[in-house]
Amino acid sequence: MDNYDERIRQLDEQFCSLLKERKALTENRMVELPEEVMIEWAEAYGLHVDYVKSLFNIIQMEDQFRPRVEPLNFRKYVPVMQSVETEDYLYSVTFIRQYENASVVQLHVNWDGTDDRRGEGPNYPYFSLAIGEGYDCREEGGSGTTGHATQEFVVSPALPDDLSGTEFKFSTVGSPFFNQSHVVEFNIRTK
């Protein structure tokens, strides 16, 4: 910190405070700033438009900077076997893989794949997962084929082996990588 100018310290702290306030107001969800507003502010404050866009892009990506938890030492499978049908999709969580330090949840998405074979299939949604206070849920990729897709989430710390009453909240809101105009939200609750 030899070259840090202490005169800007208060501004830098205020910037962090404002980020925290923004996060609380948006309930930690993705809130995309309209491009015309970014252009207006860039002009008003003498900043480059791409710089302002980059700043707001990076604000949306906080989750990408959290430390990644890699599941270690597989312990067991915990059956869930619950599903929800909305519109033309069936969403299922069949089991949880339990590790010492984390749990892995797979969301299965199924639909009528008839149109897939002609290259006209649906653009199935990309989901985020929330379980509740104290659990970090990170999307870790997925795969798909005709009429089926799977998304995997690493949850830390590990969920309890007794999942009775646990609610898995899936939502298309909150992805920094996919602009999804159609919001899909549903919950899967264990019995």
N, C-alpha and C positions, 0 to 999 in steps of 0.2 A: 504494500500500500504506500510505497514511497512517493509515487507520482499521483496519488489520489488527491483531488482538490476538495478539501473539507467544506468548502462553501456550497458544494452540491449535495452534501450528505443528507440534509433535511429533505431536499427534493427527491432523492433516491428512496429514502424511507417512506415519504409520502406516496411515491409511485407504488411501492410494495403494499402499503396500506389500502390504496385504491384498488389494486388487483384483488386483495382479500375481500373488500367490500363488494366488488363486482361479482366475485365468485359466490358470495352469500346471496346477493339479490337474484342471481340467475339459478340459485339452488344447484350450483355446480353443473349445469346443463350447457350444452353448446348454444350460443346465441350469436348468430351471424350478423355482423354489421353490414347494412346495405352499401353497395359499392359507391353509390352517389354521395352518401354521407362521408365515406372515407376521402373521396375526391374533394368534397367541400372543405373538410377539415385540413387536408393537405395544403390546399390553396390558402386557407385562412391563417395557417401557422407557418407558412413558408417551408413545408416539408415535401419531399418527393412522394408522389402517390404510391409507388411500389414499396417504399419504406413503410408507409402507414399500413398498407395492405399486409405486408410481412409481419408487422408488429401484431396486428389483430389476428392473423393466422396463428402465430406462435402462442398467443393467449389461449386460443381454442385447444391447444395441444398439450395442456399440462399433464394429462394422464400418460403421455408418451415419455415423460421424463421421470416418472416414479421408478424406484428400483424394481427390477424384475425379480419375482420369486420363481425359482425353478423347482418343481415338485421333486422331492427326494424320498427314496425308500418307500415304495408302494406297500400299502398295508392290506387293503381289501376293497371290494365293491360293495356299495350300499344301494340296493334296489329302490327306485323311485316309481317308475311305471305310471306316470301321469301325463295327460295331454290336454290340449285346448284346440278347438277348431274355430277359426275365424275366417270369414269370407271363403276363399277357395283353398285355404291352407290348413294343414294339421301340424301343430307344434308339439313336440314331445321331449320329455326328459326321462330317459329310461333307467339310468343309474348314475351314481357319482363314484369316481375313483378316488379313494382316500390314500393320501400320503402322510408322512409324519409332519410335514410343514405346510401342506396345502391340500386343496381338493380340486378335482377337475370335473367340470360340468359340460356335458355335450347337449346342445340344442339341435334336435332333428326337425327339419322343415320338409314336409311332403306336400305335393300337389299333383294334379292330373298332368302327367308328362306327355300327353298326346301331341300337343303343339311343339314340344321341345324337339321332337324328331324332325320337324320341318324348319327348325331354326326360328320358331315364333314363340318360344316359351317365355314364361314370365321372368321379369327381373326381380328375383326374390330379394326381400329386404335384408339389410345388414343390421344386426342387433347389438345392443349393449346390455349388460346384466347388472342388476343391483340386488343385494340380498338383505342388507340392513347395516345399521351402524356398526362399525368395527371390522367390516369385511371389505377387502379390496378385491374387485373383480376385473380381471384384465382379459380382453379378447385375444386369443392366441392363434387365430387362423381357422381354416376350415376347408371343406371341399364339397363338390357337388357332382351330380350326374343327372340323367333324365328323371325328372320328377322328384328329386331329392337333393337336399343340401344339409350339411352339418357345420355348426360353428362350435368351437371349443373355447372354454373360459377357465382360467386358473384363478381360484379363489384362495386368498390367504387372510388370516391364518386358516388352518384346516377347519372344515365344518364338523360339528359333532357327529358321531356315528348314528345317534338317534336323531333323525331329521324330522320327527313329528312336528307338524305345524310350520315348518320352514316354508317361506314364500320366496319364490324366484321371480323377480320382476324384470321382464324383458321389454325393451323399447327401441324403436328405430331412432329416437331422439338422442343426439349426443355423439355422433361420429364426425371426427375432423376430416375424414377422407372421402366420405360419400355424401353428396347432397341429395337427401331423400325428401321429396315433397309430400309423400303420403306417410302419415304417422301411424304406426302400428304399435300398440301397447297391450300386453296381456300378462297375467300372473299364473304361475303354476305353483300350487300349494301341495305339500306332502301331507299324507294322512297319518 
